[in-house]
Structures are given as C-alpha cells and as structure tokens.
Amino acid sequence: MQQDGRMGAYASAASKALPDGRVVSPQMCVYCFDVLVNHFKPNHPILSPSFPNRAYPLFVTWKFTQDSRLRGCIGTFSDINLHSGLKDYTFSSAMRDSRFKPVVWDEVQHLQCSVSLLTNFEDAVDYLDWEIGVHGIRIEFNNEHGQRRTATYLPEVASEQGWNKMQTIESLLRKGGYNAKITTTFCKSIHLTRYQSEKALVTYQEYLCLRFPDS
C-alpha cells in the first residue's frame, strides 16, 4: 500500500478517534465501485453517497477476489472528507499505484474493494510496541543515504502474511526503500506510530446486488 504526501493534518488525525459505533459501511465500497465503473463507462451514474461526509484518514484497497492478490492500495493519513476522499483514492489506488499497471475494465468483475478508516493513532514506545491483528503501523526512518522515509502496513497485513513483528518491520523497511543490513541498533532508531482501523469489504458481485437490488 502507498501513502500520499498530504500529511499536513496528521497531528489532527493522530489525536482523533472514531465515535462509538461503526462509521465504515459497505455503501462506501459500493460508492468506490461506482466511481471505478464510471471511469470505464461514463454513462454509468455515480449515486450520491448515502453515508456522512465526515473527515477521516483513509485507504482504498483493490484485490482479486479469487486469490486475494493485491491490485492497488493508496490512502492518506490526513483527515479528508469521505465523499471527495473516497472518490479521489478510488481512482488513485486503481490507476496510480506505482507497483502495478492501471486496472483495466476486464479486471473489474474479478475485484473486491475494501475501505479502511484509520483511528486511535498512538506513538509507540519502540518498534515492537504494537499487536499483530490489532494495529496498523507507520514507520519513519533515515535510509542508508540519510534520507527520511516512511512506510505503512494496515492492521490486517501482518496476520494475512503470517509474519511475526520482526518480519513485518523488516518487510516494511524494504518496502520503504531501506536496502542496508537491518540490525537491532537500527531498528531502535525507528519512530513507529500504531493505529487501528474500521474496514468494509465488498466484492464486485456483492456490489451488483447492493447497487441493483431489484435486478
């Protein structure tokens, strides 16, 4: 997954928790599918969002339904209004994730969409001060050239991959562009922020049922 450069509101997002009760809903994924289908089929209408237009940090993720292979994932740690944010990151995650070629129309029916709203940001004591399956992590570090880099994994990534904490940190460092030897001393220099998320997931077939209930 990738994160964009809009970090101006990170301090606000870090101190903000979701209110009691779930905010994320399948309708957010339906909206994302509408946006993606409309990109390929301009005559396909995008329904007005039925969910509140509150502001949260968010990620939009596309995977192949059959084998859960990642197809694109981009988000932001800044507070962003859900209506415009989901629209922007639907397109970015499907078309602008630099790890993949842009999604093509023939793939859409094989995809699933998940929306993650991020909350409960906390500065960790050290690079191991987080729980697998509970926390997402965002690390900041200086690479071997002295450049400041960041990288993140959403809460589900480590458990889905079967990684322990150290394997997750090592993978995240490589993802963030750190190519030198990973030592305990270096890991102690990492600044780690842990967070949680609410997540909704909808397959393309579920999208059709939710979008066209009378069909």
Disulfide bonds with the S-S distance in Angstrom:
none
